[in-house]
Amino acid sequence: MNPKKIKIGCASAFWGDTSSAARQLVEKGNIDYLVSDFLAEMTMSILAGSKKNNPKMGYATDFIDQLSPLLEMIKSKKIKVISNAGGVNLNSCKEALEKIAHSLGVALNIATIIGDDLMSKKNELMSLNIKEMETDEALPNNLLSANAYLGAIPINEALKNNADIVITGRCVDSALVLGPLMYEFNWSSTDYDLLAAGSLAGHIIECGAQCTGGNFTDWKKVKGFENIGFPIIEVSSNGEFVVSKPENTGGLVSFGTVAEQFLYEIGDPGQYILPDVICDFRSVLIEEIDKDKVLVKGAKGFAPTINYKVSATFFDCYRSIGFLVIGGKDSAVKAQICGEAILKKTESLMRDNDIAPFDETLITVIGSNSIYGSKPSTNMDIKEVTLRIVVTHQDKSALRIFTKEIAQAATGMTPGVINYLGGRPKISPSIKLFSFLIDKNFLDINVITSTTRKKINIDEHSSIFQRSPDQSDISIQGKYTKEVPLISLAYARSGDKGDHANIGIIARKKEYLNHISASLSEKTVKNLFQHFCKGKVLKWHVPGINGINFLLKNSLGGGGMSSLRIDPQGKSYAQQLLEFPIKVPDNIYEEISLKNKGQLGNV
């Protein structure tokens, strides 16, 4: 008798992801569970605002649109669905889905999990002397949202109560997968190695097509982006799992695609903290076992902490962003001059009206290598750029002056202003993130089905977070003079952890790793990103996959929705690092040179 295996497909990585993935997985994936992630910090504040304007809103309407035409097929195939689409209005989300199911004659037991939304406890929170995790600032009064990241235990309980569809609010993305695995395999809340393995399975597919060829270093090897396959994991009761995608779809599932997603945004790989377990991923193994099939195993787990992480958002000020397309000779230099002139003119008018200067301003000349920290290029080959100007202020009237004065650039400044992208700049609220920890006992978590309501008690644990020690770099004997770009030796991907950037690097061959590590020290990476990185650079080795993970603290200008930069999530950082020259011995240089036919870096 074959051991039991569970197949789970992920149809969404964020609110706004493709509408075709759910149908692809339901029709072609032969899956047991369909999961979808819709929530981010900015999404929570948007949903809170929509609910304030309309009490029936506040959930991810895309979820209803994607699922509605598939409900009959989902029911007939006995596929269970789990999603955090409930946002800040789980009941309305459930009612919308139930109404459609009823019209189709599809009987569904839809469960909701409530308790993550802490806005009803705002007064209690304000009395607790809460401090922001990174800055130690006090909790602001003008909160727009405050949601704790719940774990998998409530999802497990909902499935025990025969739920066909489970709708959650804020929870960690990986819990959408860990919950059904706990249910199907009867894993307990203290089976820490298994919980870590299930969490890793969830982490691998939580970003949708990012593990099936999306955002891949070797993107030229990926075919069929227009029909990219969304990920499926087939999990065994021992926690090992195989990553794949539906047949006859585009994309690629390989060691590289999965390894990049593995290191994506995890920070310390020896202390990846989740509500249900602290994961040690340093010994994880990733192996290609067939075409578009990759085996993953080796996660270790430890007892979780006593706290939930809470992400709150609050109104900080107003912002406006203007774009001008500028062309012709010296276009980058002209754009910089225009940007500075617009700001000087605007602030002069603001002084005349007794308005204080802007809180923050940022001029970016897109197309002039601005993400590399360089000044506007005088390269004669650059004949068109986009000028981007961001301004923030507490007073909307200051921004109204800016939105009008940017128009003068068309006739009263340098030649070559071609177009205003998006028309006159709009004024919008600037929302900031405030993250803090709260004791798990502070929350009232309930699972509600059509027939039951059950309060969930989370056991107390005592693990305390400490940065895991890094393995020392092995010294490299000899002084090498030849260099190759990192991309010839490694895969890499970057992303954000709040205001911190995470860059994961995986050597293409084990023998490359020490040379990569020797050239890329914490100091080297800090110097390379000194134009952005204001804090420390931390480095960890991940021996199981011959990887290295870097965390660049305070390097995103506040990160996410509070950053003024064109890359607020650090997505380009790995792309920059892949150009970095790595010193190698003659044999590796010759190997890479031969592979690339003398054109180093063109892989």
C-alpha positions in Angstrom: 0.0 0.0 0.0 1.4 3.4 -1.0 1.9 5.8 1.8 -0.4 8.8 2.0 0.6 11.9 0.1 -1.1 15.3 -0.1 -1.0 17.6 -3.1 -1.4 21.3 -2.5 -1.4 24.0 -5.2 -0.9 27.8 -4.7 -2.9 30.1 -6.9 -2.0 33.5 -5.7 1.0 35.3 -4.2 -0.6 38.7 -3.6 -3.8 40.6 -4.3 -3.7 41.4 -8.0 -1.9 38.2 -9.1 -3.1 36.5 -12.3 -6.7 35.4 -12.4 -5.9 32.2 -14.4 -3.9 30.2 -11.8 -6.8 28.9 -9.8 -8.5 27.4 -12.9 -5.1 26.0 -14.1 -4.6 24.2 -10.8 -8.1 23.0 -10.3 -8.4 21.7 -13.9 -4.9 20.3 -14.4 -3.2 19.9 -11.0 -4.9 16.9 -9.5 -4.7 18.6 -6.2 -6.2 17.9 -2.8 -6.0 21.5 -1.5 -6.0 24.9 -3.2 -4.4 27.8 -1.3 -4.1 31.5 -2.1 -2.4 34.4 -0.4 -3.8 37.9 -0.9 -2.5 40.0 2.0 0.4 42.4 2.5 0.8 45.2 5.0 -0.4 47.8 2.5 -3.3 45.6 1.5 -4.5 45.5 5.2 -4.6 49.3 5.3 -6.4 49.5 2.0 -9.0 46.9 3.1 -9.5 48.8 6.4 -10.2 51.9 4.4 -12.6 50.2 2.1 -14.5 48.7 5.1 -14.7 52.2 6.7 -16.4 53.5 3.5 -18.6 50.4 3.0 -19.2 48.0 5.9 -19.7 45.2 3.5 -16.2 45.5 2.0 -12.8 44.9 3.5 -11.9 41.6 1.9 -10.1 40.5 -1.2 -12.8 40.5 -3.9 -10.4 38.8 -6.3 -10.9 35.6 -4.3 -14.6 35.5 -5.0 -14.1 36.3 -8.7 -11.5 33.6 -9.1 -13.3 30.9 -7.1 -16.9 31.5 -8.3 -16.7 29.8 -11.7 -14.8 26.9 -10.2 -17.0 26.0 -7.2 -18.9 23.1 -8.9 -15.6 21.6 -10.1 -14.0 22.1 -6.7 -16.9 20.4 -5.0 -17.0 17.4 -7.4 -13.2 16.9 -7.1 -13.4 17.2 -3.3 -10.7 20.0 -3.3 -10.5 22.0 -0.1 -9.7 25.7 -0.3 -7.7 27.8 2.2 -7.1 31.5 1.8 -6.4 34.7 3.8 -8.8 36.6 1.5 -11.0 37.5 4.5 -8.8 40.6 5.2 -10.6 42.7 7.8 -14.1 41.5 7.0 -14.2 37.7 7.0 -18.0 37.5 7.4 -18.7 39.5 4.3 -16.2 37.4 2.3 -17.9 34.3 3.6 -21.4 35.6 2.8 -20.4 36.6 -0.7 -19.1 33.1 -1.4 -22.0 31.4 0.2 -24.5 33.4 -1.9 -22.8 32.3 -5.1 -22.5 28.7 -4.0 -26.2 28.7 -3.1 -27.2 30.0 -6.5 -25.2 27.2 -8.1 -26.7 24.5 -5.7 -23.2 23.8 -4.3 -23.4 22.9 -0.6 -20.2 24.1 1.2 -19.2 24.3 4.8 -17.2 27.6 4.9 -15.2 28.3 8.1 -13.7 31.6 9.2 -10.9 32.2 11.6 -11.2 35.4 13.6 -8.9 37.0 16.2 -6.0 38.5 14.2 -7.6 41.9 13.9 -6.7 43.9 17.1 -8.3 47.2 16.2 -11.1 46.5 18.7 -8.5 46.3 21.4 -6.7 49.6 20.4 -7.2 51.2 23.8 -5.7 48.1 25.6 -2.8 48.2 23.2 -2.2 51.9 23.9 -1.9 51.1 27.6 0.7 48.4 27.2 3.8 50.7 26.4 4.3 48.9 23.1 7.5 49.6 21.2 8.3 49.1 17.6 10.5 46.1 17.0 13.3 47.9 15.1 13.1 51.6 16.1 11.8 51.4 19.7 9.2 54.1 18.9 5.9 54.2 20.8 2.7 52.9 19.3 1.0 55.8 17.3 -2.5 56.8 18.1 -3.7 57.1 14.5 -3.7 53.4 13.6 -5.4 52.3 10.4 -4.9 48.6 11.0 -3.3 46.2 13.5 -3.2 42.5 12.7 -1.4 39.6 14.3 0.2 36.9 12.2 -1.7 33.8 13.2 -0.4 30.3 12.7 -1.6 26.9 11.4 -3.4 25.6 14.5 -6.7 27.3 13.9 -6.7 26.1 10.2 -6.1 22.6 11.4 -9.1 23.0 13.8 -11.4 24.3 11.1 -10.6 21.2 8.9 -11.3 19.0 11.9 -14.8 20.5 11.9 -15.3 19.4 8.3 -14.7 22.8 6.6 -14.6 22.7 2.8 -13.3 26.2 2.6 -11.3 28.0 5.3 -11.1 31.9 5.2 -8.6 33.6 7.4 -7.6 37.1 8.1 -3.9 37.8 8.7 -1.8 34.7 9.1 1.7 33.8 8.1 1.7 32.8 4.4 3.1 29.3 5.1 0.4 28.5 7.6 -2.1 28.1 4.7 -0.1 25.0 3.8 1.0 23.8 7.3 -2.6 23.8 8.5 -3.9 21.1 6.1 -0.7 19.1 6.6 -1.2 19.0 10.4 -4.8 17.9 9.7 -4.1 15.2 7.1 -1.1 13.7 8.9 -2.2 14.3 12.4 1.0 16.2 13.3 0.8 17.6 16.8 1.8 21.1 17.9 5.0 19.7 19.3 6.2 17.8 16.3 8.6 20.6 15.6 10.7 19.0 12.8 7.5 18.2 10.9 6.1 21.6 11.5 9.3 23.1 10.2 9.1 20.9 7.1 5.5 21.8 6.5 6.3 25.5 7.0 9.1 25.2 4.4 6.7 23.6 2.0 4.4 26.5 2.5 7.2 29.0 2.1 8.3 27.5 -1.2 4.9 27.9 -2.9 3.6 31.0 -1.1 4.9 33.3 -3.8 3.2 31.5 -6.6 5.3 31.2 -9.8 8.5 32.5 -8.1 9.4 28.8 -7.6 8.4 27.7 -11.1 10.6 30.0 -13.1 9.4 33.5 -12.2 12.1 36.0 -11.2 14.7 33.3 -11.9 18.4 34.3 -12.3 18.7 32.1 -15.5 15.5 33.6 -16.9 16.6 32.9 -20.5 16.1 29.2 -19.9 12.5 29.7 -18.9 10.0 29.2 -21.7 6.3 30.1 -21.8 6.0 33.0 -19.3 2.6 33.7 -20.8 1.3 30.3 -19.5 3.6 29.8 -16.6 2.7 26.8 -14.4 1.8 27.6 -10.8 3.4 25.4 -8.1 2.2 22.1 -6.7 3.8 20.3 -3.7 3.3 16.6 -3.0 4.0 16.1 0.7 4.6 12.9 2.5 3.9 12.2 6.2 7.6 12.5 7.1 7.6 16.1 5.8 9.6 15.5 2.6 7.9 17.0 -0.4 8.3 17.3 -4.2 7.7 20.6 -6.0 6.2 20.5 -9.5 3.7 22.3 -11.8 0.8 21.2 -14.0 1.8 19.4 -17.2 1.9 21.3 -20.5 2.4 24.7 -18.8 5.3 27.1 -19.1 7.9 27.9 -16.6 10.6 25.7 -15.0 11.0 23.7 -11.8 14.7 23.1 -11.0 17.2 23.1 -8.2 17.9 26.8 -9.0 14.2 28.0 -9.1 13.4 26.2 -5.8 16.6 27.2 -4.1 16.1 30.9 -4.9 12.7 30.8 -3.4 13.9 28.8 -0.4 16.3 31.7 0.6 13.8 34.4 -0.3 13.2 36.8 2.5 14.0 34.4 5.4 16.7 36.4 7.1 18.5 34.2 9.6 18.2 30.6 8.1 18.9 29.1 11.5 16.2 31.1 13.3 13.2 31.5 10.9 10.6 32.5 13.4 6.9 31.5 12.8 4.0 31.4 15.2 4.0 27.5 15.4 7.7 26.7 15.2 11.2 28.2 14.9 12.8 26.7 11.8 16.4 25.8 11.2 16.8 25.5 7.4 20.6 25.3 7.2 20.7 21.6 6.5 17.8 21.5 3.9 18.6 19.5 0.8 17.2 20.3 -2.6 17.5 17.7 -5.4 16.2 17.4 -9.0 14.6 14.0 -9.3 12.9 14.4 -12.7 11.9 17.0 -15.3 10.2 19.8 -13.4 10.3 17.8 -10.2 12.4 18.8 -7.2 12.6 17.0 -3.8 13.1 19.0 -0.7 13.9 17.7 2.8 15.9 18.3 5.9 14.2 21.1 7.9 14.6 21.1 11.6 12.3 22.8 14.1 12.2 24.0 17.7 9.5 25.3 20.1 8.0 28.7 19.1 8.2 31.9 21.1 5.4 33.1 23.4 4.6 36.1 21.1 2.8 36.8 17.9 4.2 39.4 15.5 1.7 42.2 14.8 1.9 44.5 11.8 0.1 47.8 12.3 -0.3 50.6 9.8 -0.8 54.3 10.5 -1.2 57.6 8.6 2.1 59.4 8.5 1.6 62.3 6.0 0.6 63.0 2.4 2.7 62.2 -0.6 2.7 63.0 -4.3 4.7 61.4 -7.1 5.3 63.1 -10.5 6.8 61.7 -13.7 8.2 63.4 -16.7 9.6 61.7 -19.8 12.6 63.6 -21.2 14.5 62.8 -24.4 17.4 63.8 -26.5 21.1 64.4 -25.9 22.1 64.7 -22.2 18.6 63.6 -21.3 19.7 62.3 -17.8 21.4 65.5 -16.9 18.5 67.6 -18.2 16.2 65.5 -16.0 18.2 66.1 -12.9 18.3 69.9 -13.5 14.5 69.9 -14.1 13.8 68.0 -10.9 15.9 70.3 -8.8 14.4 73.4 -10.4 10.8 72.1 -9.8 11.5 71.5 -6.1 13.2 74.9 -5.7 10.3 76.7 -7.4 7.7 74.8 -5.4 9.4 75.4 -2.0 9.8 79.1 -2.9 6.0 79.4 -3.4 5.5 77.4 -0.2 7.5 80.0 1.7 5.5 82.8 0.2 2.4 81.1 1.6 3.9 80.4 5.1 4.1 76.7 4.5 6.9 74.7 6.0 9.4 72.8 3.7 8.6 69.3 2.5 9.2 66.5 5.0 11.0 64.4 2.4 11.9 64.7 -1.3 13.5 62.4 -3.7 14.6 62.9 -7.3 15.2 59.8 -9.3 16.3 59.7 -13.0 15.0 56.3 -14.2 17.2 55.0 -17.0 20.4 56.5 -15.7 21.5 53.6 -13.4 20.0 55.3 -10.4 19.6 52.0 -8.4 23.4 51.7 -8.5 23.8 54.9 -6.6 25.5 56.8 -9.4 24.9 60.4 -10.5 22.9 60.9 -13.7 24.8 59.5 -16.5 26.4 61.7 -19.2 26.5 58.6 -21.5 25.6 59.9 -25.0 23.8 56.6 -25.7 21.1 57.5 -23.2 18.5 59.4 -25.2 15.4 59.0 -23.1 14.8 58.8 -19.3 11.9 59.3 -16.9 12.2 61.9 -14.2 10.5 60.8 -11.0 10.0 63.3 -8.1 8.5 62.3 -4.8 7.5 64.8 -2.1 5.8 64.4 1.3 4.2 66.9 3.7 1.7 67.0 6.5 -0.3 69.7 4.7 -2.1 68.9 1.4 -1.8 72.5 0.2 1.9 72.1 -0.1 1.4 69.1 -2.4 -1.2 71.0 -4.5 1.5 73.6 -5.3 3.8 70.8 -6.4 1.2 69.2 -8.6 0.7 72.4 -10.4 4.2 73.7 -10.7 5.6 70.5 -12.3 3.8 71.6 -15.4 6.2 74.4 -16.0 8.9 71.9 -17.0 7.2 71.5 -20.4 7.8 75.1 -21.5 10.0 76.8 -18.9 12.9 74.5 -18.4 15.3 72.3 -20.4 14.3 71.0 -23.9 13.1 67.5 -24.5 10.2 67.2 -22.0 8.0 64.8 -23.9 5.2 63.6 -21.7 3.7 63.6 -18.2 3.2 59.9 -17.3 -0.2 59.6 -15.7 -1.1 63.3 -16.1 -1.0 65.7 -13.2 0.4 64.0 -10.0 -2.1 62.8 -7.5 -2.1 63.3 -3.8 -2.4 60.3 -1.5 -1.9 59.3 2.1 1.5 58.0 3.0 1.0 54.9 5.2 3.7 53.5 7.4 4.3 50.1 9.0 4.6 49.6 12.7 5.6 46.1 13.8 5.6 44.8 17.4 5.3 41.7 19.5 2.3 40.7 21.6 1.8 37.8 24.0 -0.3 35.1 22.4 -2.7 35.1 25.3 -3.7 38.7 24.4 -5.6 37.3 21.4 -9.1 35.8 21.3 -9.0 33.3 18.3 -12.1 31.5 17.2 -13.0 29.1 14.4 -16.5 29.6 13.1 -18.2 27.1 10.8 -21.8 26.8 9.8 -22.6 24.8 12.9 -19.9 25.5 15.5 -17.8 28.2 17.1 -14.7 27.1 19.0 -12.2 29.2 20.9 -8.6 28.2 20.1 -6.1 28.1 23.0 -2.5 28.3 22.0 0.0 26.5 24.3 2.7 28.6 26.0 6.3 28.0 24.9 9.5 29.4 26.0 11.9 29.7 23.1 13.8 33.0 23.0 15.1 34.4 19.7 18.9 34.7 19.3 20.8 35.2 16.1 22.2 31.8 15.1 26.0 31.8 14.9 27.5 31.7 11.5 29.9 29.2 10.1 33.3 30.7 9.7 34.5 31.3 6.1 37.1 28.7 5.1 40.3 30.5 4.2 41.3 30.5 0.6 44.9 29.6 -0.1 46.6 31.7 -2.7 46.1 35.2 -4.1 44.0 34.9 -7.3 44.2 37.6 -9.9 41.5 36.4 -12.3 37.8 37.3 -11.8 34.4 36.2 -13.1 31.1 37.8 -12.3 29.0 36.2 -9.6 26.3 35.3 -12.0 28.7 32.8 -13.6 29.1 31.0 -10.3 25.7 31.4 -8.5 22.0 32.0 -8.5 20.7 35.0 -6.5 17.4 36.6 -5.5 16.6 39.5 -3.2 13.6 40.8 -1.3 12.5 42.7 1.8 12.2 42.1 5.5 10.6 45.4 6.5 13.3 48.0 6.1 15.9 45.3 5.6 17.0 43.7 2.3 17.6 39.9 2.1 19.9 38.6 -0.6 20.2 34.8 -1.0 23.1 33.4 -3.0 23.4 29.7 -4.1 26.6 28.4 -5.7 26.0 26.6 -9.0 28.7 24.1 -7.8 29.9 23.2 -4.4 33.5 24.0 -5.3 32.5 27.6 -6.2 31.2 28.4 -2.7 34.3 29.2 -0.8 35.5 31.5 -3.5 32.2 33.3 -3.5 32.2 33.6 0.3 35.8 34.9 0.3 35.0 37.7 -2.1 31.6 38.5 -0.6 32.2 39.5 3.1 29.9 41.5 5.2 32.2 44.5 4.6 32.3 44.0 0.9 28.5 43.9 0.6 28.1 46.9 2.9 30.5 48.9 0.6 28.7 47.8 -2.5 25.4 49.1 -1.2 26.7 52.0 0.9 24.5 54.4 -1.1 21.4 52.6 0.4 22.5 50.5 3.4 22.5 52.5 6.6 22.8 49.6 9.1 24.8 46.5 9.5 25.2 43.7 7.0 24.7 40.2 8.5 25.9 37.0 6.8 24.9 33.3 7.2 26.0 30.1 5.5 23.4 27.6 4.4 25.5 24.4 3.9 22.7 22.1 2.7 22.3 24.0 -0.6 25.8 25.6 -0.8 24.2 28.9 -0.1 24.9 32.2 1.7 22.2 34.6 3.0 22.8 38.3 3.6 20.6 40.7 5.5 21.2 44.4 4.8 19.7 46.3 7.7 18.0 49.7 7.2 18.7 49.7 3.5 15.2 50.3 1.9 14.5 53.9 3.0 11.9 52.7 5.5 10.8 49.8 3.3 7.5 49.0 1.6 4.9 51.6 1.6 6.9 54.2 3.5 9.9 54.2 1.2 10.2 56.9 -1.5 12.5 54.8 -3.7 11.7 53.1 -7.0 12.8 49.8 -5.4 11.3 49.8 -1.9 11.5 46.1 -1.6 15.1 45.5 -2.7 14.1 43.5 -5.7 17.1 44.8 -7.7 19.8 44.1 -5.1 20.5 40.6 -6.2 20.7 41.7 -9.8 23.3 44.3 -8.9 25.3 41.8 -6.8 25.3 39.2 -9.6 27.6 41.6 -11.5 30.2 41.7 -8.7 33.6 40.2 -9.7 34.6 37.1 -7.7 38.3 36.1 -7.6 38.8 32.5 -8.7 41.7 30.2 -9.5 42.8 29.5 -13.1 40.9 26.3 -13.5 37.6 27.8 -12.6 38.3 30.9 -14.7 39.0 28.7 -17.7 36.0 26.5 -17.0 33.7 29.6 -16.9 35.4 31.2 -19.9 35.0 28.1 -22.0 31.3 27.7 -21.0 30.6 31.3 -22.0 32.9 31.1 -25.1 35.1 33.8 -23.9 32.3 36.2 -22.9 32.3 36.1 -19.2 29.0 37.0 -17.6 26.9 36.1 -20.6 25.2 33.0 -19.1 
